[in-house]
Amino acid sequence: MDDDEVSGWVRLLRRAPRWALVLGIAVVYTVFMLGMKLLQGEQVEPIEIAVTGALGLAVGGFALWFTRRQRAKERQKPEGWPTGTNLKQAVSKGRLPEGAAAEQWIPELTKIAAQERYMIWAGPLLFGAFAAMGVFLTLENPDHPWFWVLATIGFAGVALWYPIWIPRRRTRIEGLIAQFPDGGHLMPDESIPEN
């Protein structure tokens, strides 16, 4: 994948020094974990800050190692292979990479479409249930409701976004399959399931 094909912030992250990425992940992790406790009205001790920061560094180091390992594995595949990164890029841009072969891509794209067929209703139900639980937990702890208020808003937003996001992705997947010379009719048994 060329640098031209990725957005500016992804290019910036790829060029950043490793220690800066690990430190950034550690800071985000530490702020989230300690902020969650503070929003619930708990006291945070200095030793807890140090332990959470150290754990954040470990999480950052692991995330960077895992990402680099995945990218190295993907680079071993031929160009145009349906790797995780190539699939994400193709679906988000609506354009197949150079060298994409129908017999490799169509099964992967139809598998994604089949999984998302169920997530169009399961996603809103799941995140709607989390939002309802957040309302319950907000009412249960009225002295310090802010964490659960924010969590409820986040879960409700995701539940509302699913029915908008999945049909748009489905349209892009259908468009990707149609980009093959035969219009994606190589595998009629594995066609994209209907809504």
N, C-alpha and C positions, 0 to 999 in steps of 0.2 A: 504494500500500500504506500503510495507516494505521500510526501508531506503536503502536496497540494490538495489531496483528497480529504484531509482532516481539518477540523476547525482550528482557529487560532489558539484557543485555550488548551486544546489537546496537544498541539505542537509545543506550546510553552511548557506544559507539564512534562513532555518527553525530553525537553532540553534542560529542565531544571536539575540541579545536582541531587544525587540520591539522598543525602542527609537532609536536604530541605523538604523533600517529599515525606520522608519518615517523620520529621519534626512537625510538618503540617498535619499529617494524619494524627499524630500524637496529641497535638493541641486540640483538634476538632473532637477527638475521642474524650479527652480530659474535660473539656468545656461541656460536652453533652452529658457525660456521666455525673459530674459535679453539679451542673446546672439543673439536672433532673432532681437531684436531692434537695438543692436549695429551693426549687419551685414547690417541692412537697413539704417545705418547712423544716427539714432536718438540718442539724448543725454539721459543718464539715471541719474536721480536725486537720492540722498540718500534716500529720503522718498519712492521713487518707489522701490528701492532695499528692504527696510524694509517691505513694503506692499506685494511685490512679495514673499519674504521669508516667511512671515506669511501665505500667501495663500498656499505656497508650503507645509508648515507644516500641514495645514488643509487637503490638498489633500493627503499627506502621511498618516495622521491619518485615513482618510476615506478609502483609499485603503487597509490599514492593517485591519481595522474593517471588511470591505466587504469580504476580502479574508478569514479571520478567520471564519466569519459567513458561507461562502460557504463550507469551509472544515468541519465545525461542522455539517452542513446539510448532507453532503456526508457521514460522518461517521455514521449517523443514518441509512443509507441504508444497506442492506445485502451485504456481501462480494461478489464481482463479478457483482454487479449491474452496468448498463451502465451510471454512473455519468459522468459529464464533464471531471473530472480528469482521470477516468478510460478509457474513450474514447480516450482522447489525448495520454495517455500512450500506449494504445493498438495500435493505428494507427502509432505512432512514432516508436514503437519497433517491430510491426508486430506480436505480441503475445497476445492472450487473457488472462485475469487474471483468477485465480482459481475461480471456481464456476460460470463462465459465462454461462448463459442459452440462447439458440438459440432464443426462442420466445421473449426475451427481447432485445437481441443484434442485431439481423438481421434487425428489423425495424429501429433502430437507425442508423446502418451502412448504410442502403439503403437510409435513409433520407439525411445523409451527402453526399453520392455519388450523389444523385439527385441535391442537392444544388450546388455542385461543378461542375456538368455538365454545368451549365450556367455560372459559374464563370471562366471557362477556356477561354471564349471569352469576357465576360463582364469585368473581372478584367483588362486585358490588354487595353481594350477600355477606361475604367474609368481612370486608372493611366496614360495611354498615353495622355488623354485629360488634366490631371493635369500637365503632363510634358510640353505639348504644351503651357498651360497657364503660366507655369514657364518661358518658353523661351520668351513669350510676355512681362511678367513683368520684366524680366532681361533687355530686350531691352528698355523698357519704363523708367527705372531708371538706366542709365549707370554709374552714379556717385557712387552708392553703390549697385552693382549687386550680392554680394556674397551670401546673403541669398537665393535668387531665383536660383542662379546657383547650390547651394547645394541641394535645394529642387527639382529642375529639374532632377539632377542626381539621387536622391533618387527615385522619381516617375518613371523615365525611368527604373531604375533597377528593381523595383517591377513589372512593366509592362512586362519586359522581363522574370522575374522569374516565373510568373504565368503559362505559357505553359509548363514549366519544372516541377514545383512543383506539380501541380494538377494530371497529369498522374501518377506520382510516388505515391501519396497518394491513388489514385484510385486502383493501383495495390496492395497496402498494404491492402486496405479495402476488395478487392476481396479475398486476401489471408486469412484475418481474417474470412470471411464468410466460406471459404473452410475448416477452421479448425474444424468446427462443424462436429459431426459424420456423418450426412447425407449430408455433403458437401454443406450446405446452401440451400437445396431444400425444406425446410419447407414451404416457402412462395413464390410460383412461381409467384403470381400476383404482388409481390413487388420486383422483381428482380432489379439488378442494371441497370440503363438505359445505353444504348449504347452511345458512344461518338458522 
